[in-house]
């Protein structure tokens, strides 16, 4: 039997989708949204099973080819629902939607639920406010093989749809957790993970640290940086040299610079 198409933007079923843009609503039901063909495809590759996938062939860039995602989630047992263009644009949260919106379980866990290897490379993001920055750091973490990313004293949640979008779906492929500063530092100590904390108030360059063992790189809030508690717990306080007038790089850029120094050292240690 063919799928009934929802065409009215006032449909009651769609109101619940719009509500998931709010953090409180997401936390109450434990659900979030993935919008976009590429993002949904990556989430599926990471093992995510959507509750429902809403699709709109009128908005798809290549309807014939991209219908593979619809068939794929149907095989998983997920519900699918076709929307008319006006109805889809009502629930889409980004400009220029491409016809895919999925409802999935919320992301995130506690540090105790993270599993890392004997010499992990981890990233701690303390008080980072902007979903775009967290999303960009997740894309770097995914590309670099970071084993865990912990949001410390988080301002935004991992299930924020704008974060999901900014991460291009990598929030589902990188193990992420949320924790207080105390919990995060205890987790590092329990696993024997040294901490390298970024700060402009040090003479130690980030290239002068050995990242080949178990280590976590910490970056702080866009405006204030890391707290004294984290800096005091750090084995290394590191800085990135800068010749310009501004005293700091974007937090996501800073994280990427240090993470890839760690990747370079680890690859060199493997003879690559």
N, C-alpha and C positions, 0 to 999 in steps of 0.2 A: 504494500500500500504506500502511495506517495506521501511525503511529509507535508503536513499542513504548514502554510507559510503565515507567520505573524507579520502583518503589515501596519498595524496601528501602533504609533509610539506611546499611546496611552495604555497599552496592554499591561495588566497587573503583574504579569510575570517579569516584565522588563524593569519594573520599579525596584525590585530587589537587586538587580544588577547595578543600577545607579547608586544604590545605598552602599555598595561595597567600595566606593571611592572613599568612604569615611573610615578612619581607623577603628573607631568604636564599633561600627557595624561589622567590620572584618573580625574583630576579636570576639564579638558575641557569637558569631556562627562558625568561626574557624575556617573561613573561606577567603579567597582573593581572586583576582582576575589576571588573565594573560591575554594581551591583545597583539595580534599580528601573526602572520603565517610563519615567519622565521623563528620568532620567539616560541610559538607553540610547538613547532617541529623540534627545536632543541630540547624543550621540556619533555616531550614524548621520548626523545632519545635518552634522556636522563632517567626514564622510568616513571614519569608522572602519569597518572591515570585521571583525566578530567572527570568532574561530575557531569558537566554539560558543555558542549561546544555549540556556540551560535555562529552561523555562517550566512554570508550574503554573496551569492555568485555575481550580482551586479557590480560589486565593488572589488572583486578579485582581479588581480593583474593577469592571471592566466587560469581561468576557471577550470578548464579541462585537466590541466596538470595538478592544480592545487586541490582539487577534490580528493586527492589521495589522502590528505589529512583527515577529511571527514570519514572516509572509509576506514582509515586506520583506527580512529577512536571508536567507531562502531564495533570493530572487531574486539576492542578492549572491553566492550560492554557499556561504554559511556553513552549518555543521551545526546542526541543532536537535534538542533532546531534551526530551521531556515528562517531568516528575517528578510523583509523587504528593505529597500535602501533607506527609506525614511526612518523606519523602526531601528535599523542598525545604527544609523548616525545619531540617534537619540541616546543609545547606550554606550557608544564608542567614547573613549576618554582622550583620544588624541586626534589631531588634525590629519586629514587624508587617510582614513582607515582603509585597510585592505581586505575587509570582509571576514575576519576571524576574531572571535572573542570567546575565551574559555573560562569556566568557573572551576577552580581547583582548590585543594586543601591548602591552608596557609603554610608558609615556609618558616623554618626556624626551630631551634632546639636549645637546650641548655648545654653548657660546656661539658657536663658529665656524659652527654650523649654523643660527643664527638669521638671519632676513632682516628688516631694518627699513627704513623709508622715510627721507627726507632730514631730517625733524624728528620723530623718534620720541619717544613717551612710554613709558618703561619703568619697571619696578618691581624693586628688588633686596630680597630678604628674607634677611638674614644670620642663620644659626643658629636660625631659628624652629623650635620643637620640636613644637608641637601641630598635628596634621593638620587639626583644625577651623579653626585660624587661617589656615593656608595655603589651605584650601578657601574660606573666606570672602573672602580677598583675591583669589582667582581669580574669584569671582563679581563682585566690584567691578571687576576688570580687564576682564572680559568686557563688563560693562555700559558702562564708560567708554571702551572702545576702546583700551586699553593694548596696545602692539604686542609686548611681550615681558615675561615675568616670570622672573627668575633666582633660583634658590635658591642662596645663597652659603654655602659650608661647611655643606651640608644635614645636618640631624639625621634627618629622615624623607625618604622618596623620593616622587617625584611619583606613583608607582603604588600607594601605600598605599591599600587599599580604603576606609578611613575618610576619607582626603583626597578620593578620587574622589566619595564620597558627599557630603561637606561642600561640595564645589564644584558640586554638582548637575550634574556632567558637563562643566562648563566647562573642566576640565583638558584636554579634548580640543579645545576651540575657541580657547583662548589659547595662543600659542607659549610653551612653557616650556623652561627649560634648568637644568642644575646646573653649578656651577663652584666652584673655590677662590676665595678673596679675590683672589689675584694674577691669576688668569685673568679674573675679572669686571672688575677695574679695567683690565686690558689691553684687554679688549673695548670698554669705554667710551671709552678713549683712542683706539683705532683708528677708532671711528666718530664721534669728536668729540662725544660725549654728556657734557654737564655732569652733575655729581652733586649732588643736594640731600639731605643726610643729616639725619634727624630725631634730635634730642637735647634733653633739658631744659636742657643746659648751654650756652645761647646766648641772646643778646638779640634775635636776628632772628626775627620772626614768619613763619610759613609764607606768609602773604598778601603779604609784602613782596618776594617773589622772582618773577622773570619766568619762566614755564613755557612760553612760546610757542615756544621753540626746542627743539633736541634735548636732552632732559633725562631723567634717571633719578632716581626717588625711592627712597631707601634707608631701610628699617626694620630694627630689630635684634631679637635674641632677647628673649623675654618678660621674662626676669629681668634680663639684663645690658645690653641695648641693643646698639648698634653698637660694633665694636672701634675702637681708636685708629687702626689702619691705614686703615679706611674713612673715619673722620672726618677724618684728615689729607689724604685724597685728595679730599675734597668741595670743590666750588666754593662751596657754601652750607651752613651748619649752621643748621637751622631748628627752631623749636619751635611747638607748639600752645598757646595760652594756656589756663590752667586755673585756676579759682577754688576748686576743692574741696580737700579734705585729701590725697587721693591724688596722687602725683607723676607719674602716667602713665595714659594711656588704654590699653585693650586694643590690641595691635599691629595687629589687623585694622581696628579703628575708626580708629586713627591714619592708617593707609595710605589708607583711604577718604576721610578729611577732606582730606588733601593732594592726592590724585588728583583729587578733584572741584573743588578750587581750580584745578588745572591745566586741567581740562575747561572751567570757567567762563571762564578767560582765553582759551583757544583758541577757544571759541565766540564770545566778544566780538570777538576779532580777525578772525573770519570774518563779522562783522556780524550774528550771530544772538543 
